[in-house]
């Protein structure tokens, strides 16, 4: 009896073996499986990954290749337009089926539809699955039949409707098919000349195994205090730090949902904190809904009234923000943490985003692009939706007149001062009373702390009250102009 033809399992944003429906489907026929990752080229308008995300992808692909090889499989690397690469492999191997897990941003979604049509025209089976989200973006509908534009009712609807599929175990054995491919090192994903990734290497270990370990550690205690501590960047463990692992599909949201729910039901996890944690997973889902129905979310205002916003152009101010040299310690700590580790605590992300768009009156797109380049978890949906939320231009957005005061935000959420002292070491000896506003400290206090403003730490590049009023005036002007049209 002839052996079944090989199946191509096309990996993309699902770099794991556990709970991977496409891989499970590929193995179901019992034949050889070609595990493939394509470095996609020739895709019109595709947004290239930023440097930090490329660093992560490099390590994640290495981890995936090692996991596959341990089970008897191989990871084949190819470069080109996905449609052509897949048709070439079909011709090389006689494969009769291609499977993958779906993507939801553009142009990737359109590319996948084009690939599926081309394969089916060639007589090749093509099937896709959901591995990236709890529910497909089009599944939850409002009473009027549209998509949700406000998070709270979306979260209620998700809790009522979502039933996790049965968990899929990682395959113990893969009948792998090895093909000629490219070498990961030749792709140049790891930075060189210079290699600026030393800080990230100390903090992160990409890969499925690390993701599972982080989840287990977080659910083994810290999650019980998540509702109270999640806004505290000064604490050693206040969040799960799973966002980059979710971004690259080293762990899926369904795995997290099941683990948390099981812990709550067994009495191991505090229900209040556990559900607050799951609501953050739901924010990620909500962002993907917004992106699905608004493909230009990273470039265009969700609320078109913001098209009239009189954003400023100030390269020096933007550079000071990027470098963590604004003179506001919590802002500077966040931006330096981002540059050093490729990640920033979520509360601080909101603070620095508010500072850019409100205090500096610079367009949110400039911040979104900087985060895209520097975040290891730069997600096309969450990054864009979160920036628009903070700027006031997004769905269910924070009111524009809500302008975070970086001094009070720092004092409230970096209560011990550990966060600022870690990332802005030149302020380490400043007393708590003045740590978040060193420019208000008496000269003697600064001298004893070894701080000389303008020399080893900047004075504020804008004054809070004046910047806040400027932002409110700009918004008022926008509203008046809109009303006059």
N, C-alpha and C positions, 0 to 999 in steps of 0.2 A: 504494500500500500504506500503510495507516494506521501512524502512528508508535506505538511501544509506550507504554503508560501510564506515568506517573512512579512511581518507587519512593521510599519514605521511608526514609532512613538516619538512625536515631535515635541520636545520640551521647549518651554518659553519662560513663563512667569510662574513655574510650578516645579522648582528644582528640588524635588523630594521624591522618595519612594513610597512613604506611608500616605494613605488616604489620597492617592492619586488615581482618579477614575480613568483617565486615558491610559495610563500604564497598566492598570488592572484589565482594561478591555483588550489591550494589545497582547497580554499574556493568556487571555481566556481561550484562544484557539489552540494553544499548545505548541505552536510553531516558533521559529526564531524571531527575535525582536531586534529591530535596528533602532537603537536609542540615539536620537539626533538633536543637536542644537545648531541653529543657523544664525550666523552673524549676518543680519539682514542688510542688504545694500540695494540700491535702485528703487527704494520705496519712496515715492514722491511725498514730500512734506513730513517725513518721519522725523521726530525730535530725537537727536542723539542723546544718549545718557551723559550725565555730567561726570566729572572726574572721580568723585567719591563713589558714585554708584558703579562706575566701571571697575574701580578697585574691588568693591564687594563682589561684583559679578565674577571677576577672575577667581577669587577664593571659593565662591559658591560652586562654580563649575568644577573646580578641582575636587571639592568635597563630594559632589554628585558623581563624578567619574570614579572616585574611590569606592563609593557605596555600590555603584553598579558593578564594578569589577569584583567586589567581595561576594556578590551574588552570581557571578558568572557572566555579566553583561559588559558592554562597552559603550562609551560615549563617543559618538562620531561628530566631529566638528567640521562644518562647511561654511563657506562665505558665498553670498549671492542673493538674488531675489528668491524668496521662498518658493514661489511657484516653479521656477526653473530648477532649483536645487532638488525639490521633491520629485519632479518629473524625471530628472536625471537619475536619481537613486532608484526610482521605479524601473527605469530602463535597465539599470545595472544589475538589479537583483531579482526582478520578476515579482516584486511585492505587489500585492493586490489590495492592500488596505493601509490607510494612514489615519492615525488618531491623534488628537491634541485636546488641550484644555483651553477654553475660550479666553479672549482678551476683550476689553470693553472700551478702549480709547481709539481715537482715530489718529492716523490712517490704518492702524493695525486691524481694526475690526473689518474694514473694507478689504484689506489684503487677504484676510482669512476667508472672507466670502468669495473672493476671486479665486483663491487657491482651491477651495472646495468645489467650485463650479468647474474649474479646469480638470481636476482629478476625476470628477464624475463623468465629464465628457470623454475622458480617456478610458472609461470603464473601471476606474479604481474606486473602491469604497472609501468614503471620507466621513468621519464622525467626530464630533466635538462634544465636550463635556464642561460642566461647571466645577471648577476646583478652587477658584479664586475668591468667591463670595458666598455668603450664606444663601442668598436668593438672587436670582437673575434680576437686573435692574428694572425690567419691565413687568415683573411678576406682581409686585405690590402696587395696587392702584387705589386712588382716592374714590370716594363715593361718586364723584363726577366722571370717573374713568381716566383721569390723568395721573401724572406722577406726583409724588409728595414733594412739596417745596418748603415745608416746615419740619424741623427735626422731631419735635415731641410727638405729633401724631404718627409720624413715620416709625418711631421707636415703639409706640404702642401697637401699631399694626404688625410690625415685625415680630414682636413677642407673641402676638396672638396667632400668627400664621406659620412661623418657622418651626419645622420639625426636622431635626438633623437626620440625614441619611445614615444608614448603617456604616460604621467605621470600616475602612478598608486597610487591611494589614499590609505591611511592606512585603514584597515577594521574597521568599527565602532562596529561590533559585530562578535565575533568568537564563533562558537559552539565547544567549546573545549572538548577534551576527556582526562580525568585525569588518569594517570597510576602510578603504583609504580615506584619510581625513587630514585636517590641518592640526598644527600644534598650538596649544593655547598660548604658549609663551610668545609665539609669533604675532599674536593679535595685539600685543602691546597694551593690555588693559591695566597692568600695574605701572604706576608712574615712574619715570626715570628722568634724570638730568633736569631738575633734581627729583629725588624720591621724597615726596612730602608726606608720605603715609605712615610715618613712624608712630604718631599718636594714635591713629586708627588701629594699627596692628597691636598696640598694647591694650586697647579697650575691647576689641571685637574679635570674635572667632566665627566667621560665616560658616553656614552649613546646617543641614537638617538635625544632626546630632546636638549641636550647640543650641539650636532653637528649642528642641524638646527639653534640654536641661534647664534652660532659662525659664520655661513655663513651669516645670516641676518645682524649681526653687521658689518662684514667685508664689505659686499656689500653696507652698509649704510654709505659710506664715505671713509674708508681706501683704498678700492680697486682703487679709482681714482688716488692714488699716488703710486700704487704698482710698476709700471715700474721704478720709480725713487728711491723708498725707500726699495725695497725688499732685497737689499744687506746690509741694515743698522741694525745690531743687537742692536745698542744703542738706537733705537727708541722703544717706548712702543708698538706700533702696526705697524709692517712693513710687516707682513705675516698673512695668515688666521689661521694658527695653526690647520688646519683640517686634517693633515696627519695621526694621530692615529685613528681618526674617520673613515677615508677612509680605513685604514688598516683593521679594524674590521667590515667594512661594516655598520657602524651606519649611514652613508650617502653614496650615490652612486655617481660616477662621472657624470652620466647623470643628476642627480638633480642639481649639480653645474653648468654643462654646460647650462642647460635650464635657470637657474636663472641669470647667467651672460649675456647670449644672450638676454634674455627678457629685462634686465636692459639696455643693450646697445641700443636695438631697441627703447626703450621708452625714451632714452635720459637721464636716471638716472645714467648711468655708463659711464665713459670716455672709449671710444672704444680702444684706444691704451693700456691703462693699463689693461682693461678687457681681451683683447686678450693675453697679456703677461702672465696674471694669468692663462688663459686656456692653454697656451703653457706648463705651469708646470704640469698641469693635463696630457697633452700629453706626457711629459717625463716619467710619471708613466706608461702610455700605452706602450711607446717605450720599457721601461724596461721589461714589461711583454712579449712583442714580443721576445726580446732577450732571456729571460728565457725559453720560450716555445720551441724555436729551439736550445737552449743550456742548457739543464737541469742541467749541472754541473757548472753553472755560479758562484756559491758561493764558489767553490773549485778550479776550473781550469782556467787558463788564457784563455780568449777569443782569444787573439792573442798568438799562441803557441811559438812565438819567445821569449816571456818573460819567457819561461821555463828555459832558460839559464841565467836568471838574477842572478847575484851573491848577493842575499839578505844576510844580516848579521843576526847573532843571538846575541842578547844583551838583556837579561832579565831585567837588571837594567834600560836601556833606555826605554824599553817597559813599565815598571812599572811607570817610571817618567811621561811618556806620559799619561798613564791611570789615574794617580792621579792628573794631572794638575800641575806638578812640573818640567816643562822643562826650566823655566827661560825666556820664551817668553810669555808675558802677554795675548795676544789674544788667543794663543793656550791653555794656562792654564785656561783661563776664559771659553772657550768652553767645555773643558773636565770636569770642575767642574759643569757647568750648566747641562751637560749630567748626571753626577752622581746624582745630587740633584733633577732634575726634570724629568729625562728620555727622554729628548728632547734637541736638539741643533739647533740653527739657521742655515739655509742651507749654507749661505756664510761661516760661521765658520766651518761647516762640511768639506767643501772643503779645508779650511786652515789647519785644524788638520790632514786631510787625506794626504794632500801634505807633511806636516811635517813628518808624520810617514814614508811614502814611499820614500821621497826624502831626507830630512835632516837626518833621522835616518837610511835610507836604510833597513828598516824592511819590510817584505812581507805584501802585502795588505790584505792577508787572516787573519792576526792577528788583523788588525783593523776591518775588516768586522765581525769577531767573537765577538769582544768587543762591537761593536755597536749592534749586534744581541742580546747580553745579556742585554744591558743597555738601549736601545731605546724602548719607548712605541709604536713607529710606525715602529718597525723592520719588514720590508716587504721583503719577499724572493726575489722579483725581483728588487725593487728599491735599496735596500741595496747593493746587490752584483754588480749590474750594475754601481752604483755610485762610489763604491770603485774602480772598474776596470777602470772607466772613469778617475778618478783622478790619479791612478797609471800609466796610459798610456797603459795598457794591454787590454782595453775593446774596444767595438765597438764605432766608432766615438769619440775616446778618446782624451783627452787633450794631446798635444804633450809631450813626456817624458821630453824634455828640458824645459818645462814650470814649473819652480820651484817657488812657491809662496814665497815671502819674508815676513815672519811673522811680521816684523817691519812695513814695508810700508803698508801691508794689514790691520794691526791694525789701523794705522794712517788714512788710507783712509776710512775705513768702520765703525770704531768706532770713528768717528770724535769728538764726545763730550767726549769720555772716559767713558761714563756711563756704558757701558757693562763690561769693565775690572774692573771698580771700584765696580760694583755690585758683581762680582763673584771672584775677587781677592782683598778682602778688605784690605789686608796688604799694597796694593799700593794706597789706596784711596787718600792719601795726596801728592802723587807724582805729580808735575806740568805736564800739558799737553805735554809740549815739550819733556819730558823724560818718559812719562807714558808707551809707548809701547817698550821702550828700557831702562829700569831703570839702566842697567849695564853701560850705557853711561853717566849717570848723575854724576856730581861732588860729592865728598864725603859729602860736606856740605849740598847739596840739599837732599841727601838721609837721612842724619842725621836729618834734619828738618822735613822730611816726616816720620820719624820713621822706616825707612827701613835699615836693615843691611843684605846685601847680604851674602848668605850661612847660615845665622842664621834664619831669618824670611821670606826670599824669596830666591830661588836658583839663582845662576848664570846660564847662558845658558849651557845646557848640550852638545851643539855643537855650533861651530861658523858658522854663516850663509854662508859666502863665501866659506869656506873650505868644508862644508857639501854639498853645491850646486855642487862644482867641483867634489867631490867624487861621487855624484850621476851621473853626466854627464859622468865621466870616466867609471863608471860601465855599463852605457847604451852603451857607445862606444865599450867597451870590448865585450858586448853581441852581438852587430851588427857585429863586426869583426869575432867572433867565428862562428856566423851564416853564414857569407859569406864564411868561410873556409870549411864548411861542404859540 
